[in-house]
C-alpha cells in the first residue's frame, strides 16, 4: 500500500512522474530520473517501522534519511507524509498530500457537509439532515459553515479535534464565512443584517471587528490576499456582478474584472500571485486566472463544461472546483500548470484545508 499511495501522491503533485527503478534504466528510457526512493518495512510489535532513503539518482548521494514508526491504521498517513517530505527536499515547496477537502452534497431534501482526503479516500459525513452550505477551513481542525437548521442562514464553527460546535453569527439574514486570515484571526463574511449583503470582519469566536462595505448594491464573496492587506470580492454596483479589490479597512477600491457581464467567486491564491474567478460566457461558467494588478489573465479551459466555486490548494498550483457532468455536480481537482483534471467526489462548494 505504501508504494501505491506514495506513487499516486508524487504523480498528483505535478512535479514528478513516479516510476519503478527498472523502468528508467538504460539510454532508451523515456524518463529522466532525478532521485530514487529506497525503503524497508519491518514489523516491530505492536508497530511498523518504515526506514527510507532518498538518493540523488546520478550521484547516489543521500538527500535525506527518515524512519517512521506507526500503527497499521496510519499507513496511508505515513505514505502521505513521506510524499510531502520528498516534494519539500526536491522542489522546496510544501506538499499537499496530507490535506483534506470539505464539500457539500445534497441528500434528498437536505444538504450536508462532508470531508475527504485530497486523493479521494476516507470520505466522511460531518452533518446530518441539515441544509448546509459554504464550508470554509480555518486551520487543521476548525471550519465554518452556514446552516438553515434554525430557519435562518446562521454561521457555525466546528472543531473536529475537540468535537465541539459553536454558533458564531446568527444575525437576521445571510451569515456566510468567505475567507479566513489566520495571523489576525479575522474572518471575512457576507452578512445581510439590514436586508442588503455587505462584507464584515469577525473573529472566529463571532466577535465583531469592522464593517467593510456600505453600498446599496450586493457585496459578497470576500477572499483575503496572502498578506491580509487586501480582499477580493464581488459587487454588482455597476449593474452586473464584477470582481473588485479593497484594502482591509474597506478603502482604495478598484475594479479588477472587465471581460464579461457576469464575474463572480474570486479566490486569492496562497502565494498571492493570482486570483481565480468564474466568468459567464455563452451560457457556460469559465474558470479564469487573473493577476491582482489585472495585467495578466488566462482562461483555463475552452470546453463545454461549467466551472464554479474555485478554491486553491496550499501549493498555489492546484484548484478544486465544482464541475457538472450529466447534471450532477462533482468536486474536480485541477492542475493549473498541466491542465490535468481529476474527479474527486460527487458534491459542490469545496474548501481545501491549509
Long-range contacts (C-beta under 8 A, 24 or more apart in sequence): 1-75, 1-76, 1-79, 2-39, 2-41, 2-50, 2-75, 2-78, 2-79, 2-82, 5-75, 5-76, 5-79, 5-80, 5-83, 5-119, 6-37, 6-79, 6-82, 6-83, 8-119, 9-79, 9-80, 9-83, 9-84, 9-95, 9-97, 9-119, 10-83, 10-86, 10-87, 12-97, 12-118, 12-119, 12-333, 12-342, 13-83, 13-87, 13-95, 13-96, 13-97, 13-315, 14-317, 14-318, 14-335, 14-337, 14-338, 14-340, 15-87, 15-90, 15-91, 15-93, 16-86, 16-90, 33-57, 33-58, 34-90, 35-63, 35-86, 35-90, 37-86, 44-69, 46-71, 47-71, 48-72, 48-75, 50-78, 50-82, 52-82, 54-85, 54-86, 54-89, 54-90, 63-89, 63-90, 64-89, 76-117, 76-121, 76-122, 80-117, 93-315, 94-314, 94-315, 95-315, 96-313, 96-314, 96-315, 96-318, 99-313, 99-314, 99-352, 99-353, 99-354, 100-353, 101-320, 101-331, 101-344, 101-350, 101-351, 101-352, 101-353, 102-126, 102-135, 102-136, 102-137, 102-143, 102-145, 102-350, 102-351, 102-353, 103-135, 103-331, 103-345, 103-347, 103-348, 103-349, 103-350, 103-351, 104-132, 104-133, 104-134, 104-135, 104-347, 104-348, 104-349, 105-345, 105-346, 105-347, 105-348, 113-145, 114-345, 114-347, 115-160, 116-331, 116-344, 116-345, 118-313, 118-333, 118-344, 118-352, 120-344, 120-345, 123-345, 126-158, 126-160, 133-176, 133-349, 134-176, 134-177, 134-178, 134-349, 135-349, 135-351, 136-177, 136-178, 136-179, 136-180, 136-351, 137-180, 137-351, 137-352, 137-353, 137-354, 138-180, 138-182, 138-187, 138-204, 139-182, 139-354, 140-353, 140-354, 142-204, 143-351, 144-168, 144-177, 144-180, 144-187, 144-204, 145-177, 146-174, 146-175, 146-176, 146-177, 155-189, 157-204, 157-205, 166-205, 166-206, 167-206, 168-202, 168-204, 168-205, 168-206, 169-202, 169-206, 176-220, 178-220, 178-221, 178-222, 178-223, 178-233, 179-222, 179-223, 179-224, 179-231, 179-268, 180-204, 180-224, 181-224, 181-228, 182-354, 183-228, 184-228, 186-224, 186-228, 186-248, 188-212, 188-222, 188-223, 188-224, 188-231, 189-222, 190-219, 190-220, 190-221, 190-222, 199-231, 199-233, 199-250, 201-248, 210-249, 210-250, 211-250, 212-246, 212-248, 212-249, 212-250, 213-246, 213-250, 214-250, 221-264, 221-265, 221-266, 223-266, 223-267, 223-268, 223-275, 224-268, 225-268, 225-272, 225-292, 226-268, 226-269, 226-270, 226-271, 226-272, 227-272, 230-292, 232-256, 232-266, 232-267, 232-268, 232-275, 232-277, 232-292, 233-266, 234-263, 234-264, 234-265, 234-266, 243-275, 243-277, 243-290, 245-292, 256-290, 256-292, 256-294, 257-290, 259-288, 259-297, 265-308, 265-309, 265-310, 267-310, 267-311, 267-312, 267-319, 268-292, 268-312, 269-312, 269-316, 270-312, 270-313, 270-314, 270-315, 270-316, 270-354, 271-316, 273-316, 274-316, 276-310, 276-312, 276-319, 277-310, 278-307, 278-308, 278-309, 278-310, 287-319, 287-321, 287-334, 289-336, 300-334, 300-336, 300-339, 301-339, 307-332, 308-348, 309-348, 309-349, 309-350, 311-350, 311-351, 311-352, 312-352, 313-352, 314-352, 314-353, 314-354, 318-352, 320-344, 320-350, 320-352, 321-350, 322-347, 322-348, 322-349, 322-350
